[in-house]
Amino acid sequence: MNIIKIFIAYFLLLNIVACTWVGVSPQGEKVRVLTAKEVSACERIGKTTVNTAAKLAGLNRYAHKVQSELNTLARNSAVEIGGDTVVAVDAPVDGRQVFEVYRCMP
């Protein structure tokens, strides 16, 4: 009986670790995530640093989920400073990532 409870708890914890908690704002939906090569004709207007939980209950969250949340947070943040495009400056570290913000569309 205890093994079943442990299995259920482990299964629920894994599902929680995989969850995405961040939603893109309506304005953020219009912001693109591109590479540095793709913004050569754009105007750089600033930087943003975003954070999300990289661990939950002591377990590392899935890297692609963390990256997705960081991209969403960067898109939402870009809107606040008038940007329409973000480019990651570096790889995420402990749920933190820096993005440059660009204005590419008139």
Phi and psi in radians as a Rosetta constraint file:
Dihedral C 1 N 2 CA 2 C 2 CIRCULARHARMONIC -1.121 0.35
Dihedral N 2 CA 2 C 2 N 3 CIRCULARHARMONIC -0.614 0.35
Dihedral C 2 N 3 CA 3 C 3 CIRCULARHARMONIC -1.128 0.35
Dihedral N 3 CA 3 C 3 N 4 CIRCULARHARMONIC -0.668 0.35
Dihedral C 3 N 4 CA 4 C 4 CIRCULARHARMONIC -1.124 0.35
Dihedral N 4 CA 4 C 4 N 5 CIRCULARHARMONIC -0.758 0.35
Dihedral C 4 N 5 CA 5 C 5 CIRCULARHARMONIC -1.111 0.35
Dihedral N 5 CA 5 C 5 N 6 CIRCULARHARMONIC -0.714 0.35
Dihedral C 5 N 6 CA 6 C 6 CIRCULARHARMONIC -1.125 0.35
Dihedral N 6 CA 6 C 6 N 7 CIRCULARHARMONIC -0.767 0.35
Dihedral C 6 N 7 CA 7 C 7 CIRCULARHARMONIC -1.069 0.35
Dihedral N 7 CA 7 C 7 N 8 CIRCULARHARMONIC -0.794 0.35
Dihedral C 7 N 8 CA 8 C 8 CIRCULARHARMONIC -1.095 0.35
Dihedral N 8 CA 8 C 8 N 9 CIRCULARHARMONIC -0.782 0.35
Dihedral C 8 N 9 CA 9 C 9 CIRCULARHARMONIC -1.083 0.35
Dihedral N 9 CA 9 C 9 N 10 CIRCULARHARMONIC -0.756 0.35
Dihedral C 9 N 10 CA 10 C 10 CIRCULARHARMONIC -1.096 0.35
Dihedral N 10 CA 10 C 10 N 11 CIRCULARHARMONIC -0.770 0.35
Dihedral C 10 N 11 CA 11 C 11 CIRCULARHARMONIC -1.071 0.35
Dihedral N 11 CA 11 C 11 N 12 CIRCULARHARMONIC -0.787 0.35
Dihedral C 11 N 12 CA 12 C 12 CIRCULARHARMONIC -1.121 0.35
Dihedral N 12 CA 12 C 12 N 13 CIRCULARHARMONIC -0.709 0.35
Dihedral C 12 N 13 CA 13 C 13 CIRCULARHARMONIC -1.118 0.35
Dihedral N 13 CA 13 C 13 N 14 CIRCULARHARMONIC -0.719 0.35
Dihedral C 13 N 14 CA 14 C 14 CIRCULARHARMONIC -1.096 0.35
Dihedral N 14 CA 14 C 14 N 15 CIRCULARHARMONIC -0.673 0.35
Dihedral C 14 N 15 CA 15 C 15 CIRCULARHARMONIC -1.170 0.35
Dihedral N 15 CA 15 C 15 N 16 CIRCULARHARMONIC -0.655 0.35
Dihedral C 15 N 16 CA 16 C 16 CIRCULARHARMONIC -1.147 0.35
Dihedral N 16 CA 16 C 16 N 17 CIRCULARHARMONIC -0.729 0.35
Dihedral C 16 N 17 CA 17 C 17 CIRCULARHARMONIC -1.060 0.35
Dihedral N 17 CA 17 C 17 N 18 CIRCULARHARMONIC -0.549 0.35
Dihedral C 17 N 18 CA 18 C 18 CIRCULARHARMONIC -1.456 0.35
Dihedral N 18 CA 18 C 18 N 19 CIRCULARHARMONIC -0.220 0.35
Dihedral C 18 N 19 CA 19 C 19 CIRCULARHARMONIC -1.165 0.35
Dihedral N 19 CA 19 C 19 N 20 CIRCULARHARMONIC 2.619 0.35
Dihedral C 19 N 20 CA 20 C 20 CIRCULARHARMONIC -1.829 0.35
Dihedral N 20 CA 20 C 20 N 21 CIRCULARHARMONIC 2.249 0.35
Dihedral C 20 N 21 CA 21 C 21 CIRCULARHARMONIC -1.881 0.35
Dihedral N 21 CA 21 C 21 N 22 CIRCULARHARMONIC -0.145 0.35
Dihedral C 21 N 22 CA 22 C 22 CIRCULARHARMONIC -1.891 0.35
Dihedral N 22 CA 22 C 22 N 23 CIRCULARHARMONIC 2.330 0.35
Dihedral C 22 N 23 CA 23 C 23 CIRCULARHARMONIC -1.942 0.35
Dihedral N 23 CA 23 C 23 N 24 CIRCULARHARMONIC 2.544 0.35
Dihedral C 23 N 24 CA 24 C 24 CIRCULARHARMONIC -1.415 0.35
Dihedral N 24 CA 24 C 24 N 25 CIRCULARHARMONIC 2.424 0.35
Dihedral C 24 N 25 CA 25 C 25 CIRCULARHARMONIC -1.317 0.35
Dihedral N 25 CA 25 C 25 N 26 CIRCULARHARMONIC 2.826 0.35
Dihedral C 25 N 26 CA 26 C 26 CIRCULARHARMONIC -1.003 0.35
Dihedral N 26 CA 26 C 26 N 27 CIRCULARHARMONIC -0.684 0.35
Dihedral C 26 N 27 CA 27 C 27 CIRCULARHARMONIC -1.250 0.35
Dihedral N 27 CA 27 C 27 N 28 CIRCULARHARMONIC -0.637 0.35
Dihedral C 27 N 28 CA 28 C 28 CIRCULARHARMONIC -1.134 0.35
Dihedral N 28 CA 28 C 28 N 29 CIRCULARHARMONIC -0.434 0.35
Dihedral C 28 N 29 CA 29 C 29 CIRCULARHARMONIC -1.059 0.35
Dihedral N 29 CA 29 C 29 N 30 CIRCULARHARMONIC -0.446 0.35
Dihedral C 29 N 30 CA 30 C 30 CIRCULARHARMONIC -1.482 0.35
Dihedral N 30 CA 30 C 30 N 31 CIRCULARHARMONIC -0.187 0.35
Dihedral C 30 N 31 CA 31 C 31 CIRCULARHARMONIC -1.498 0.35
Dihedral N 31 CA 31 C 31 N 32 CIRCULARHARMONIC 2.320 0.35
Dihedral C 31 N 32 CA 32 C 32 CIRCULARHARMONIC -1.713 0.35
Dihedral N 32 CA 32 C 32 N 33 CIRCULARHARMONIC 2.652 0.35
Dihedral C 32 N 33 CA 33 C 33 CIRCULARHARMONIC -1.899 0.35
Dihedral N 33 CA 33 C 33 N 34 CIRCULARHARMONIC 1.973 0.35
Dihedral C 33 N 34 CA 34 C 34 CIRCULARHARMONIC -2.164 0.35
Dihedral N 34 CA 34 C 34 N 35 CIRCULARHARMONIC 3.134 0.35
Dihedral C 34 N 35 CA 35 C 35 CIRCULARHARMONIC -1.720 0.35
Dihedral N 35 CA 35 C 35 N 36 CIRCULARHARMONIC 2.900 0.35
Dihedral C 35 N 36 CA 36 C 36 CIRCULARHARMONIC -1.034 0.35
Dihedral N 36 CA 36 C 36 N 37 CIRCULARHARMONIC -0.636 0.35
Dihedral C 36 N 37 CA 37 C 37 CIRCULARHARMONIC -1.117 0.35
Dihedral N 37 CA 37 C 37 N 38 CIRCULARHARMONIC -0.508 0.35
Dihedral C 37 N 38 CA 38 C 38 CIRCULARHARMONIC -1.466 0.35
Dihedral N 38 CA 38 C 38 N 39 CIRCULARHARMONIC -0.095 0.35
Dihedral C 38 N 39 CA 39 C 39 CIRCULARHARMONIC -2.025 0.35
Dihedral N 39 CA 39 C 39 N 40 CIRCULARHARMONIC 0.385 0.35
Dihedral C 39 N 40 CA 40 C 40 CIRCULARHARMONIC -1.074 0.35
Dihedral N 40 CA 40 C 40 N 41 CIRCULARHARMONIC -0.484 0.35
Dihedral C 40 N 41 CA 41 C 41 CIRCULARHARMONIC -1.712 0.35
Dihedral N 41 CA 41 C 41 N 42 CIRCULARHARMONIC 0.163 0.35
Dihedral C 41 N 42 CA 42 C 42 CIRCULARHARMONIC -1.729 0.35
Dihedral N 42 CA 42 C 42 N 43 CIRCULARHARMONIC 2.832 0.35
Dihedral C 42 N 43 CA 43 C 43 CIRCULARHARMONIC -1.678 0.35
Dihedral N 43 CA 43 C 43 N 44 CIRCULARHARMONIC 2.126 0.35
Dihedral C 43 N 44 CA 44 C 44 CIRCULARHARMONIC -1.351 0.35
Dihedral N 44 CA 44 C 44 N 45 CIRCULARHARMONIC 2.210 0.35
Dihedral C 44 N 45 CA 45 C 45 CIRCULARHARMONIC -2.071 0.35
Dihedral N 45 CA 45 C 45 N 46 CIRCULARHARMONIC -0.048 0.35
Dihedral C 45 N 46 CA 46 C 46 CIRCULARHARMONIC 2.815 0.35
Dihedral N 46 CA 46 C 46 N 47 CIRCULARHARMONIC -2.962 0.35
Dihedral C 46 N 47 CA 47 C 47 CIRCULARHARMONIC -2.307 0.35
Dihedral N 47 CA 47 C 47 N 48 CIRCULARHARMONIC 2.740 0.35
Dihedral C 47 N 48 CA 48 C 48 CIRCULARHARMONIC -2.459 0.35
Dihedral N 48 CA 48 C 48 N 49 CIRCULARHARMONIC 2.485 0.35
Dihedral C 48 N 49 CA 49 C 49 CIRCULARHARMONIC -2.014 0.35
Dihedral N 49 CA 49 C 49 N 50 CIRCULARHARMONIC 2.219 0.35
Dihedral C 49 N 50 CA 50 C 50 CIRCULARHARMONIC -2.133 0.35
Dihedral N 50 CA 50 C 50 N 51 CIRCULARHARMONIC 2.690 0.35
Dihedral C 50 N 51 CA 51 C 51 CIRCULARHARMONIC -2.379 0.35
Dihedral N 51 CA 51 C 51 N 52 CIRCULARHARMONIC 2.548 0.35
Dihedral C 51 N 52 CA 52 C 52 CIRCULARHARMONIC -2.585 0.35
Dihedral N 52 CA 52 C 52 N 53 CIRCULARHARMONIC 2.946 0.35
Dihedral C 52 N 53 CA 53 C 53 CIRCULARHARMONIC -1.252 0.35
Dihedral N 53 CA 53 C 53 N 54 CIRCULARHARMONIC 2.152 0.35
Dihedral C 53 N 54 CA 54 C 54 CIRCULARHARMONIC -1.623 0.35
Dihedral N 54 CA 54 C 54 N 55 CIRCULARHARMONIC -0.353 0.35
Dihedral C 54 N 55 CA 55 C 55 CIRCULARHARMONIC -2.273 0.35
Dihedral N 55 CA 55 C 55 N 56 CIRCULARHARMONIC 2.625 0.35
Dihedral C 55 N 56 CA 56 C 56 CIRCULARHARMONIC -2.439 0.35
Dihedral N 56 CA 56 C 56 N 57 CIRCULARHARMONIC 2.168 0.35
Dihedral C 56 N 57 CA 57 C 57 CIRCULARHARMONIC 0.966 0.35
Dihedral N 57 CA 57 C 57 N 58 CIRCULARHARMONIC 0.643 0.35
Dihedral C 57 N 58 CA 58 C 58 CIRCULARHARMONIC 1.417 0.35
Dihedral N 58 CA 58 C 58 N 59 CIRCULARHARMONIC -0.035 0.35
Dihedral C 58 N 59 CA 59 C 59 CIRCULARHARMONIC -1.838 0.35
Dihedral N 59 CA 59 C 59 N 60 CIRCULARHARMONIC 2.457 0.35
Dihedral C 59 N 60 CA 60 C 60 CIRCULARHARMONIC -1.167 0.35
Dihedral N 60 CA 60 C 60 N 61 CIRCULARHARMONIC 2.358 0.35
Dihedral C 60 N 61 CA 61 C 61 CIRCULARHARMONIC -1.387 0.35
Dihedral N 61 CA 61 C 61 N 62 CIRCULARHARMONIC 2.805 0.35
Dihedral C 61 N 62 CA 62 C 62 CIRCULARHARMONIC -1.062 0.35
Dihedral N 62 CA 62 C 62 N 63 CIRCULARHARMONIC 2.301 0.35
Dihedral C 62 N 63 CA 63 C 63 CIRCULARHARMONIC -1.011 0.35
Dihedral N 63 CA 63 C 63 N 64 CIRCULARHARMONIC -0.700 0.35
Dihedral C 63 N 64 CA 64 C 64 CIRCULARHARMONIC -1.191 0.35
Dihedral N 64 CA 64 C 64 N 65 CIRCULARHARMONIC -0.524 0.35
Dihedral C 64 N 65 CA 65 C 65 CIRCULARHARMONIC -1.251 0.35
Dihedral N 65 CA 65 C 65 N 66 CIRCULARHARMONIC -0.736 0.35
Dihedral C 65 N 66 CA 66 C 66 CIRCULARHARMONIC -1.080 0.35
Dihedral N 66 CA 66 C 66 N 67 CIRCULARHARMONIC -0.800 0.35
Dihedral C 66 N 67 CA 67 C 67 CIRCULARHARMONIC -1.091 0.35
Dihedral N 67 CA 67 C 67 N 68 CIRCULARHARMONIC -0.706 0.35
Dihedral C 67 N 68 CA 68 C 68 CIRCULARHARMONIC -1.069 0.35
Dihedral N 68 CA 68 C 68 N 69 CIRCULARHARMONIC -0.749 0.35
Dihedral C 68 N 69 CA 69 C 69 CIRCULARHARMONIC -1.148 0.35
Dihedral N 69 CA 69 C 69 N 70 CIRCULARHARMONIC -0.716 0.35
Dihedral C 69 N 70 CA 70 C 70 CIRCULARHARMONIC -1.089 0.35
Dihedral N 70 CA 70 C 70 N 71 CIRCULARHARMONIC -0.742 0.35
Dihedral C 70 N 71 CA 71 C 71 CIRCULARHARMONIC -1.066 0.35
Dihedral N 71 CA 71 C 71 N 72 CIRCULARHARMONIC -0.752 0.35
Dihedral C 71 N 72 CA 72 C 72 CIRCULARHARMONIC -1.106 0.35
Dihedral N 72 CA 72 C 72 N 73 CIRCULARHARMONIC -0.796 0.35
Dihedral C 72 N 73 CA 73 C 73 CIRCULARHARMONIC -1.089 0.35
Dihedral N 73 CA 73 C 73 N 74 CIRCULARHARMONIC -0.683 0.35
Dihedral C 73 N 74 CA 74 C 74 CIRCULARHARMONIC -1.146 0.35
Dihedral N 74 CA 74 C 74 N 75 CIRCULARHARMONIC -0.721 0.35
Dihedral C 74 N 75 CA 75 C 75 CIRCULARHARMONIC -1.076 0.35
Dihedral N 75 CA 75 C 75 N 76 CIRCULARHARMONIC -0.795 0.35
Dihedral C 75 N 76 CA 76 C 76 CIRCULARHARMONIC -1.097 0.35
Dihedral N 76 CA 76 C 76 N 77 CIRCULARHARMONIC -0.703 0.35
Dihedral C 76 N 77 CA 77 C 77 CIRCULARHARMONIC -1.192 0.35
Dihedral N 77 CA 77 C 77 N 78 CIRCULARHARMONIC -0.638 0.35
Dihedral C 77 N 78 CA 78 C 78 CIRCULARHARMONIC -1.043 0.35
Dihedral N 78 CA 78 C 78 N 79 CIRCULARHARMONIC -0.637 0.35
Dihedral C 78 N 79 CA 79 C 79 CIRCULARHARMONIC -1.029 0.35
Dihedral N 79 CA 79 C 79 N 80 CIRCULARHARMONIC -0.691 0.35
Dihedral C 79 N 80 CA 80 C 80 CIRCULARHARMONIC -1.100 0.35
Dihedral N 80 CA 80 C 80 N 81 CIRCULARHARMONIC -0.452 0.35
Dihedral C 80 N 81 CA 81 C 81 CIRCULARHARMONIC -1.942 0.35
Dihedral N 81 CA 81 C 81 N 82 CIRCULARHARMONIC 0.250 0.35
Dihedral C 81 N 82 CA 82 C 82 CIRCULARHARMONIC 1.494 0.35
Dihedral N 82 CA 82 C 82 N 83 CIRCULARHARMONIC 0.322 0.35
Dihedral C 82 N 83 CA 83 C 83 CIRCULARHARMONIC -1.626 0.35
Dihedral N 83 CA 83 C 83 N 84 CIRCULARHARMONIC 2.807 0.35
Dihedral C 83 N 84 CA 84 C 84 CIRCULARHARMONIC -2.204 0.35
Dihedral N 84 CA 84 C 84 N 85 CIRCULARHARMONIC 0.029 0.35
Dihedral C 84 N 85 CA 85 C 85 CIRCULARHARMONIC -2.610 0.35
Dihedral N 85 CA 85 C 85 N 86 CIRCULARHARMONIC 2.493 0.35
Dihedral C 85 N 86 CA 86 C 86 CIRCULARHARMONIC -2.220 0.35
Dihedral N 86 CA 86 C 86 N 87 CIRCULARHARMONIC 2.614 0.35
Dihedral C 86 N 87 CA 87 C 87 CIRCULARHARMONIC -2.338 0.35
Dihedral N 87 CA 87 C 87 N 88 CIRCULARHARMONIC 2.225 0.35
Dihedral C 87 N 88 CA 88 C 88 CIRCULARHARMONIC -1.160 0.35
Dihedral N 88 CA 88 C 88 N 89 CIRCULARHARMONIC 2.300 0.35
Dihedral C 88 N 89 CA 89 C 89 CIRCULARHARMONIC -1.469 0.35
Dihedral N 89 CA 89 C 89 N 90 CIRCULARHARMONIC -0.619 0.35
Dihedral C 89 N 90 CA 90 C 90 CIRCULARHARMONIC -2.581 0.35
Dihedral N 90 CA 90 C 90 N 91 CIRCULARHARMONIC 3.086 0.35
Dihedral C 90 N 91 CA 91 C 91 CIRCULARHARMONIC -1.365 0.35
Dihedral N 91 CA 91 C 91 N 92 CIRCULARHARMONIC 2.703 0.35
Dihedral C 91 N 92 CA 92 C 92 CIRCULARHARMONIC -1.145 0.35
Dihedral N 92 CA 92 C 92 N 93 CIRCULARHARMONIC 2.485 0.35
Dihedral C 92 N 93 CA 93 C 93 CIRCULARHARMONIC -2.298 0.35
Dihedral N 93 CA 93 C 93 N 94 CIRCULARHARMONIC 2.064 0.35
Dihedral C 93 N 94 CA 94 C 94 CIRCULARHARMONIC 0.905 0.35
Dihedral N 94 CA 94 C 94 N 95 CIRCULARHARMONIC 0.707 0.35
Dihedral C 94 N 95 CA 95 C 95 CIRCULARHARMONIC 1.376 0.35
Dihedral N 95 CA 95 C 95 N 96 CIRCULARHARMONIC 0.249 0.35
Dihedral C 95 N 96 CA 96 C 96 CIRCULARHARMONIC -2.138 0.35
Dihedral N 96 CA 96 C 96 N 97 CIRCULARHARMONIC 2.418 0.35
Dihedral C 96 N 97 CA 97 C 97 CIRCULARHARMONIC -2.639 0.35
Dihedral N 97 CA 97 C 97 N 98 CIRCULARHARMONIC 2.525 0.35
Dihedral C 97 N 98 CA 98 C 98 CIRCULARHARMONIC -1.793 0.35
Dihedral N 98 CA 98 C 98 N 99 CIRCULARHARMONIC 2.385 0.35
Dihedral C 98 N 99 CA 99 C 99 CIRCULARHARMONIC -2.222 0.35
Dihedral N 99 CA 99 C 99 N 100 CIRCULARHARMONIC 2.502 0.35
Dihedral C 99 N 100 CA 100 C 100 CIRCULARHARMONIC -1.552 0.35
Dihedral N 100 CA 100 C 100 N 101 CIRCULARHARMONIC 2.538 0.35
Dihedral C 100 N 101 CA 101 C 101 CIRCULARHARMONIC -1.961 0.35
Dihedral N 101 CA 101 C 101 N 102 CIRCULARHARMONIC 2.335 0.35
Dihedral C 101 N 102 CA 102 C 102 CIRCULARHARMONIC -2.202 0.35
Dihedral N 102 CA 102 C 102 N 103 CIRCULARHARMONIC 2.743 0.35
Dihedral C 102 N 103 CA 103 C 103 CIRCULARHARMONIC -2.002 0.35
Dihedral N 103 CA 103 C 103 N 104 CIRCULARHARMONIC 1.925 0.35
Dihedral C 103 N 104 CA 104 C 104 CIRCULARHARMONIC -1.869 0.35
Dihedral N 104 CA 104 C 104 N 105 CIRCULARHARMONIC -0.530 0.35
Dihedral C 104 N 105 CA 105 C 105 CIRCULARHARMONIC -1.789 0.35
Dihedral N 105 CA 105 C 105 N 106 CIRCULARHARMONIC 2.467 0.35
